[in-house]
Amino acid sequence: MMKGRSGEVLWDDTIRLGIETRKKLRLTRREFEEEADPARRWFFEPFVPKEVRLPGGATVAWETVPTDLLAADPAHWELRPEEDWHGFGEAPPGWAMTDPNKLTVLTPGFRDGAYDAHGVPAPVAAEYLRPNRILPEKNDLNSLLFLLTPGVESSKAPSSLTSSHSRSCTTRMRRWRA
């Protein structure tokens, strides 16, 4: 099933699903950041660059880049030394990149390698998500890891971010955090 062209198509679809999920996370985060109440301006963040350089030299937000371009060019997943989004400081050029098939989500309270005054620890978020049938593979203090495989249906991954059920989960987490 994974050999030849059919395997390539399955994995390519999985990478594209992961990209679209990350984009939806960023867009949802933007919605929450527009809240009038500062205590409500938080949401989860995908662990990908904030901006990327396009072939023509323009720098744009990662989530605005066409999915085809993000799926085809590993440079858009690289941890560059001059960028602070990854928190690894002076990583040598070409040293590391994020894996498109491993969706790492940073929890609120950890941003650009530093801590905010308030946040939600990833173990607390993971324990909250499990009974709601959103299952991270593992977590550390500040992030949740979801493994993307060809068995993940496109109807399931983004729906966990945009469904009314997940919105009510987010609302309950906010009440818990307050």
N, C-alpha and C positions, 0 to 999 in steps of 0.2 A: 504494500500500500504506500510506503514511503519512498520506494525506489522510482527512479526515472522522473519523467515530467509530472506525473500525478503527485508525487511527493513534493516536488518543487512548488506546485500550485497550492497544495495544502499549507505548507509553511509560509509561502508568500501571503496567503489570505490571513494567516495567524498574525504575521507581522503588521499587516494593514489594520487588522482589528485592534491590535495594541496601540498603534498610532492614533487611530480614531478615538479610542478610550482615553488616551492621554490628552488629546485635544478637548474632549468633552470635560475632563477634569479641570483644565485651565479655564474654559469658558464658564463653567459653574463657579469656579473660584472668583472670576471677575464679577459675576452677579452678586456674590456674597460681599465682595469688597465695596460695592456700591451702597450697602446698607447705611442708613443714617446713624444708627446706634453703633459706636465703635466696638462694643462688646460682642456684636454680631458679625463683625467683619473678619471671619476666618473660615477656612475650608482646607481640604487636603490638597497637596501639591504633587504632581508627578515629578520624578527625579530625571529630568531632561534639561538640556540647556534652555535658558530664557530666550536667547536670540541665536540666530545662525547667519552665517555669511552665504549669500547666494553666489552662483558662478559669476555674475556681473559685478560683484563687490558690495552690493547693498546688504545691510544688516536688517533683518526683520524678526519679529516674534516667531518662536519655534512653531507655535500652533497655527500660524498663518501660512506656513510653507505647504505646498501641495503634498498630499500623502504619497504620491508616486515618487517625488523627489526625496522625501524622508526615507522611504523604503529602499531606495536605490543607492544612497550615498552614505557610507559609514561616518563621514566627516561631521554629519549633523548629530551624531551621538557621542562625539569625543569630549573628554574632560580636558579642556585647554587651560594652560597655566595662567593666562591673563583674565580668566573668568572666575567669579566667586560663587556661582550657583552650586558647585559640587562640594565646596569646603575642604578640598585637598591641597590647597595652596599652590605651590609651584610644581605641579605635575609636569614632567617633561612632555613636549609635544609628541603626539602619537603613542603615548605610554598606555592609555586606557580609554575605554569607551563604555557606555551603558549598553546592556544587551537588550535589543528590541523585544525579545521573547520573555523577558523578566520585567514585569511591571512593578517598579518600586514606587511607593506612594509615601511621601513625607507627611507626618501628622502635624496638625496645627501647633505652633509654638516653636518650630525649628525651621529656620529660613536662612539661606545663604551661608550655611556653616556656623550659625550662631543661634542662641536661644532668645525667644521673646520673653516678656514678663510672665505670660500665661500660655498654657498649651494643654494638649491632650496627649499623654504618653501612649505610644503605640500598643503596649500590652493591654491597656484599658480599652482602647479602640478595638483591638482584635477580639477581646472577650465579649465586647458588646456586639460586634458584627457576626460572630459565629452563630448565635441562636437565630439571627436574622438571615441565615443561609448565605452569607457572604464570607467565604473561607480563605483567609490568607495562608500561604504556604508556611511562612514564618514571619517573625517580627523581631526587631530589636527595640531599643528605647524610643527611637524617633521615626521608625519607618515600618511599613508593611510590605511584604513581598508576595506577589501573585505570579505564578508561573503560567505562561500562555502556551497552550499546545493546540494542535489541530482538533482536539476533541472539544474545545471551547466553542460554543455556538455564538455567532454574532448577535443573536437575539438576546442572549443572557448577559454578556459583559457590559455593554453600555446601559442596559436597562437597570442594572444595579445602581447606576449613578443618577439616572433621570427619573426613575419611577416615583410615584407618590409615596410608596413604602420607604424608599431610601430618604426622601425628603423628611418624612416623619421621624425616621431614625436620627437624621441630622438635628432636627428640632429637639428631640429628646436628649441627644448628647449635649446640645447647647444648654438646655435646662440643667442638666447634671453638672456642667462645667461652671455655671453661674454661681 
